[in-house]
Amino acid sequence: MAPERLIRVIEVRWFDSEAIGEWQKLSDVTHVLEEVITVGLLLHEDDKLLLVASTYDYATHSVNAAIWIPRCCVRELREVGSVAIAQN
C-alpha cells in the first residue's frame, strides 16, 4: 500500500467572480458581489491561491470538481477535518 498523507478538509467563504458570455450594452452590465461557500479537500495553498476539490479517486489518484480560489477573494477559511489519501 502506498504511503498516505493527510489532506485538510476546509470550508471557504469567498466572493465569487462573474463572467459575461454575450455582448451587452455597457449601460446594461451589472454585477452583484456574491459570497459563496466551498467545502472540500485543500490540495494546494500558497500566498495567492487555494486549490479545493470535492472528490478524490484512490484508484487513479485523480481529483474532480476542483476550483482555484484567489486568496484576495477569501473572506474566511475554516478547517472542518482531514482525510488520509495515498501518495503517488
Protein Blocks (a to p, Z undefined) as FASTA:
>chain_A
ZZdddddddddddddddddfbdcdfklpccdddddddddddfbdcfkbccddfbdcfklo
paehiacddfklpmbdcdfbdcddddZZ
